[in-house]
Amino acid sequence: MSTEYFLRQNEISSRSDIFSIARATIETAFYGNNVQKVTSLSEAYKLAKASPGTIALDMDVCRPKELGLADGTKVLLFNDGEVTGRASAARKIIGEPGVDTAALMGIIREAVYKTRYKKLYHSQVYIGLHPDFMVKANLLIPEGEENILYSWLLNFQHINEEYTKLYNRSVPFNEGDIYVFSDPTWYSPDYPMGLTCFDPKHNCAAILGMRYFGEHKKGTLTLAWSIANRNGFVACHGGQKRYNLGDRSFVAGVFGLSGSGKSTITHAHHNDRYNITVLHDDAFVISAGDASSIALEPAYFDKTQDYPIGSPDNVYLLSVQNNGATMDLNGKITLVAEDIRNGNGRAVKSRLWSPNREDKFAEAANAIFWLMKDPTMPPVLKIKDHMLASVMGLCLATIRTSAERLAEGVDPDALVFEPYANPFRAYPLAEDYAKFKHLFEIRSLDCYILNTGKFMGKKVTPEVTLGILEKIVDRAADFKPWHNFTDIEIMPVEGFEADLSDEKYKLLFKNNMLNRVNFIKSRETAKDGYDRLPAEAAAAIEKVISEI
């Protein structure tokens, strides 16, 4: 089995690799006499439907029996209060410099103690959908939070006979199962945004004061990605699809933050121009050995902003968070989406949303696309040098979105760098840099940058981006040398001229490249150098600057 979920008595004293203060504190809570196991998706649905405040929409779940649900299952809507996004500022990772483990353990022990008069629900899922990578995860959450529990079971792979057979023959890792303790009602004035505390080396976390389901999804993935990183995989926050072209195929990996367009690109069928197979649009891993890819989740946690009433995509909704509802002329309660109620409305969609899904791509990707929202980047660039390709992913530029809850004083419009589009990393950044560089070198992957934001004030529309992709897939893209750059090529796009003889544009482009150098060098001192990078990373960008 992939991870160990029990220990023989005579092994316990020798398993310090699995146990820590955090692990002993969090896992112990799962065995209290106030804990009720929820072992099926149907049971979780009944609990969520009966939970106060839940709205059972007059929308049937599509093909429920294929998903482990009963006929007549309805799409459930549950709304939080003020908070409708993630709070990265609330994350504390044990092992990082400056994190006071002793103080955090006291807080977690107290949080666990204060749930003793509450009924707690315990459920399990698999993360990873192929025997080459499968881990088991456990969630413990109080009564009253049944909708989080239900969405968690929908998002990941609930335990059933089919996947248990796969798990029982999966590659074994010397790892403990994932344990996540959550109390959304917890509050401390010392942590007004809540607290998410991770012990990634021992596969456990406490999520405190967080109602938003996305914290539980990404918190669980944080630990799964850490296991992947330790066991020969590259952790990927992005989407991957395969264009099936008859005599050949083209596998594209797209990496971007929420709102960057990665889901749109991953699921696009280009007006049925291509036969498309989807791996996933948010979470997967790549083997550092053979470059195969494995999806971590069956479902999709997608924004509802672009899916109004009547959208055919809404057929595949399972649960909905932070959206409105209304009654139609027939007395049916229906969804009001499009972020009218609040920003970052969300839904869990079933895997049926993609008519062609595979849980593993055996072949390596042909290309990786870094999705950026850098106003100085043309709609598309091709990076020819393998080191620069990894560095540009390391310096993936974006702006914050409604999916994120920002700390006071943070400018939501400021350009920020989020390495490899993964703010959920719980290990040193240099490890991702080395693994992506290895993929580019050994597998000779092509690297492209797609600006899915604005270029010098002009919006790069999805139609423009998808048109660029079509040309690349069809081998019709006409990339040419750009300016004096040795390692960067450009494909001209009408209406988005990138002319570095224009002094204003030249200065802005150079400044954003300098910002990348400064970001890389700032890793020397940030968190006492925990994310320190090799000197070659900054040198790769400095070479670009010297050629401007």
N, C-alpha and C positions, 0 to 999 in steps of 0.2 A: 504493500500500500504506500501511497505517496508520502503522507505524513502520519506520525504516530499519534493515536488518540487514546491509547492506554499504555500502561507500563506494568510489567511484572514487578512484584514487590521487591525482589532481590536486585532490580535494576535501578530503583529510585535513587539510591545514594550516589550512583555513578552518573546521573544525568544532569550535571550542572550546565551542560550545553543547552538543555531545554528549559531548565528552571532558573528563575531570577526572582528578586523581590517582587517586581511587577507581575510576573507570571503567576507566582504563588498567590498573590493578592487577588488578581482578576479571576483566574481559573477556579479558585476555591469558592467564589460566589456562586458558581454554576451548580453546586451540589447542596444548596440550602433546602430546608423543608418547605420553603415558600416558593419553590421553583416548579413550574408546570411545563412539561415538554410539549411542544407543538410539532408534530411529526409529519404532517401532510399539508399540502398547499390548500386543499379544500377546507381543512380545519382553520387555517390562518385566514382564509377568505371569510368564513362565518364569523370569526372573532372581529375582523376589521369591519365588516358590514354592520355589526351590532354595536361597534364602538361609538360613543356619543360624538356627534358632530359629523359623522360620515354621511355622504350623500350617495345613494345608489342611483346612478344616472339611468335613464331609460335607453341604455345602449348595451346590447349583448356582447359579451366577449366572443370574438371570432374563433370558431373551431376549438371550443374549450377542452374537449376530451384529449386532444393532441397535446395540450399543455398541462394536463394533470388536474383539470377543473371539471365541474359537473355542468351538464346542460342547464341553460338558464342563468349562468353566472353573469352578473352585471359589472360594468365598469364602475369602479368606486372613486369618488372624488373626496379628498380631504385637504383642508386648508390650514396652514400655519398662521401665525400672527404677523408681527412686524418683519421678522427675518425670513427671507426667501432665497438665500444664497449661502455659499460657503464662507468661512472665516479662516483664511490661512494664518492670520495673526494669532489665532488661538491654539495653534499647533505647537506642541512640545515633544521633542524626540530625544529619548534617553540615549546617551552616548555622545550627543553633540556638545561641544564646549559651551559652558554657561548654563546648562540645564541642571537644576538642583534636584537630583533624583530623590534624595531623602525627603525634601519638602513635598514633592509631588506624590510620593508614596503615602505620606500622611493624609493628603487630600483625598486620594483614591480610597484608602482604607475607610475614611470617614464617610465617603459617598456610598460605598458598599454597605456600611453599617446602617445608614439611614434608609436603606431599602428593605430592612428586615420586616417591617409591617406592611410591605406591599407584596402583592402577587407578582412574580417575575415569570416571563415566558422565555423558554430556551429553544432555539431552532438551529438546524445545521444545513449547510449547503456545500456543494463542490464548486471550486473555482478552477477553471481550466477544463476544457471539454474534450480532451484527448489523453490517452494513457501516457503520452510522453510528458505531460505536465498536468497534474491534478493535485489539488490540496483541499483539505477539509476545513471549513470555517464554522465557528459557533457564535451566535449572538444571544445575549441576555438583556432583556429590556422590560420595563415595568408594564403592568396592566394599565390601560389607557393609551398605550402607544402601539396599538395593534396594526394601525395602517403602516407604520414604519416597518414592523415585522413582516407584514404581507408583501410590501413592495420589495423588501430585501430578499425574500424567498422568490419573488417573481424575477428580480433582476439577475440573481445568480441561479445556479442549477440546483433546484430542490432535490432532496434525496429520493431516488426511486430505483426500481430494480435494474433498469437498463444502465443507468450511470454508476450504480454500485458495482455491477460486473466490470465496467471499464476501470473503476477506481481500484478494484481488487487486483487487477493485473497491470496497474500503472507503475511507472518507474519510481522506485523508493528513494526518498530523500531522508537524510538524517536531520529531520526537522519535527518540531511539535506542531499539532494542529493550531489554527488561528483561533484566538478567543477575544471577543469584543464585548465589553460591558458598557451599557449605555443607560443613562438616566437623563432624559430630556428636561425633566422638571428641576434638576439641580441648579442652584444659583449661588454665586459668591461675589460680593462686591469687589474682590481682588481680581476676578475674571469676568468682567461684565459682558464679554462676547462669548463666554463659555470656555471650555477647556477640552482639547483633544490631546491625549497623552499616549505616545507610542513607544513601545519597547520592541523595535523591529527585529533585533537579534533573537528575541524569545517569542515572537509572533503573537503579541497581545497588545490590546489598546483599551483605553477608557475614553468614552465620548460623553462629556458632561455638559448639560445646559444647551444641547443642540437638538432642535426639533426638525430641522431640515433633513429630508431623507438623503440628499446628496452627500452630507457629512458621513453617513453610514456606508453608503456605496463606496465613496472614495477612501474612507478610512479603512475599510476592509481590503480594498485594492492596494493601498499603501503597503500592507503587510504581505499580500500575495506577490506584489512586484519585488519586494525585498527578498523573499524566498527565491524567486526566479533569478534575481541578480546573483545570489550566492551559489546557484546551481547551474550555471552555464547558459543563462538566457539573457537577452536584452529586454528590459522592461519598456513597453511602448504605450504611450497615451496618444492614440491616433486611430486611424482607420486603415483597412487594407482591402483591396478588391482585385479581382482578376478579370481582365478583358479576354474573353474566349474568341479568338479570331480565326478559327478553322485550322489553318496550317501552323499556327503559332498562338502564343498567349502573351499577355503583358500584365505583370503584377505591379500594382502601384501602392506604396505605403504613403499615407498623408498624415502629417503630424501638426496639430494645432490645438490651441486652447478652445474652450467653449465659446461659440460665436464666431470662430474663424472660418467656418464653412466645411469642416472636416466631415460632418455627417452628410451635408448636401452633396459633397463630392463623392463620398463613399457609396451613397445609394443612387446616384444619378445613372440613369440608363440612356441618357443623351437622346431622348425621344425614340427609344427602342432601336437606336442605330446599332447597338452592340448587345451581345449576349454577356451578361455580367454575373459573376459569382462573388458574393460578399463573405469575407471572414468576420469582420466586426467593424464598428465605427468609432470605438472608444478605447477598448482595452484588449491588448494581445501581447504575446511574447514572441521573440525570435530566438531560435537556437543559435548560439555563437559557433556551434560546430558545423551543422549542415545548412543553416540559414532558413530552415523551415519555420513556419509561423503557426501559432495555436491561439485560438480565441479563448478568452477567459470567461465570457458571459454569454448566455443564450439570448437575452433580451437587450433592449436599447432604452437608455434613459435620455429622452430627447426633449428639446425645447418645444413648446406648443405655440410659440409666437407666430410661426408661419403656416399654421394649420387651422383655418377658420372652420366654422360650422359647415358641414357638407364636404369637407376635404376627404377624399378617398383614403388618405393615410390614417384618418381617425378610426377606421374600421379595426385597426390592430391595437387600439388602446387596451391596457389592462388596469392600470391605476393612474390617477391624475392628482397632481399636487399644485396648489396655489393657482387655481383658475376659478373663473366665475361659472355660474349656472343660471339658466332661465327656463321658463315653461313655454313651450310652443303652443300653437293654436289647437293642437290635439291633446293638450294637457300632459305632454311628455316633458320630463326634465332633461334638458340637454346642455351641452357644454358651451361656455363662453370663453374662448381662448384668446389668442392674439395679444396676450399681455395687457389686456384691458384692466383687469383687477390689480395687477402688480407686475413688476419685471420678473423675468426668469420663471415664468410658468413652465411646469414640467410634466412629463408623463412617462410611465414605463410602457413600452410597446413590445409586443411579442416578436419572437424570431420570425414569425410568418410575414412580417413587414417586408423582408427580403425573400422573394420567391425562390432564389437560389442561394442557399447558405452552405458553407462547409466549415467545419470546426478546425481543420488543419489544412494549410497549404504546404504541400511537400516541397514545392519548388521555391527557390529564392526569389525575392522581389527583383524586378528589373530596374526600378527607380524609387527613390525616396523624394517626397515633396515636402519642403518646409513651408508651412503656411504662415505668412507674416502680415502684420498690419503696420508696416514701416512706410511712412508717406514719401520717403525718398527712393523706395524700391520700385522699379518698373513692374508691370504685371507678371513678367516671367524672366528669370535668369537661369542659366545653366552653369553649374560649378564643375570645373574639369579636374581640379586637384582633390585627391582623397582627404588630405588633412584639412584643407579649407572647407570641404563639404561637411566634415564633422564639426568644425569650428562654427560654421554658420548655423548649424542646428543648436550648438551650444549657446549661441547669441541670438536665438529666435526672438524677434522683436514683436511686441503686440501692445495693445491697450487693454485696460481692464474692462470686464463686461458685467452685465447684471447678474451673472452667475456667482459673482464674488461679493462678499460683504467686507468692506474695507474699514481698516482702523481709522480713527479720527486723525485728520490732517493729511491723509493720503490723497493725492490728486488723481481722480479717476480717469483723466484724459492724458496723463503723462505716459510717454513711451517707456515700456519696461522690457526687460529681457527675462524670458522664462526658458531655461535650457531644455531643449528637446520637448518643449510644451508640456513638461511634467513637473508641476508644483508639488507632487506627492512623493518625491524621492526621499528615502530615509536612509541613504548611504552616501558616501562622498561622491561629488560630481565627477571627479576624475575617472571614476569607474564607467560611467555612461560615455564620457568622451572617448575612452580607449576602446570600448566595445563598438560604438558606431564607426569609429575610424577603422577598426578591424573589418567591419562589414563592407565598408566602401573599398578597402584595399583588396581583401581576399576575394570578394564576390564581384568586384568591378561594377558596383551599382552606379547608375547615373544619379545625379543630384540636381534638383531644380528648386528654385525659390519662387513661390507664387505669392504675390501681394494680393490678398483678398480684402484689403481695406480701401484706402484712398491713395492715389498717386498724385502728389502735388495738388491736393484739393479735389481731384476728380475721382468719383467712386468707380472702383473696378467691380463691375457687376458679376453675378454668378454666370451669366451667359458668356461674358468675356473669358472668365476662368475656364469654364467647361469647353469653350471653343479652343483654347490653348491646349487643354488636355487631349482633345480629339486629334489635333495635329501631331502631338507627340506620339500618341498611340498608333496613329496611321503612318508614322515615319515621314510625315509631310512637313514637320517643323523646320523652319529655315533659320538655324542659329548661326550668328556671325560674330566675329571678334568685336568686343565692345571697348571703345576708347583705347587705352594703352594696356589694358589688363591682360596678364598672361593666362590667368586661370578662370576668367569669367566670360561667358558668351551671352548674347542677347538675341531674342527673336522680336523684331519690331512688331508692335501692335498699334493699329491705327487709332489716333486720338490720344496716345500715351507716349509721346516722344520723350526719350530720356537723353538729353543733349548735355554732355558734360563740358561743352564749350560755353554754355550759359553759366556765368559766374555765380549767380544766385543759387542755381540748382547744384552746381559743383560744391559750393560751400556747405549747403545743407547735407548733401550726400557724405561729404568728408566728415562733417561733425558727427553724423550718426555712426560712421565707421570708427571714429575716435571714441565715441561712447562705448562701442563694443570692446575696444582695447581697455578702456578704463574699467569696464565691468569685469573683464577677465582678470586684470591686475588687482582689482578690489578683493578677489577671492583669496589673495595672499594673507589678508588681515581679517576679513570677515569670519566670524565664528572661530577665531584663532587659527585660521588657515585650514579649517576642516574641508573646505571645497577647493583647496589649492590645485592649480592646473599646471601642467608642464609648460616650460617657456615657449615651446613651439606653437602653442595655441595663440598667444598674443602676437607672435612673430608672423603668423599667417595673415592676420588682419593688417598688421603694420606693412606687410608687403603690398597689399591692396592699396593702402593709403599712399605709399610711395609712388604708385603708378597713376594716381589721380591727376 
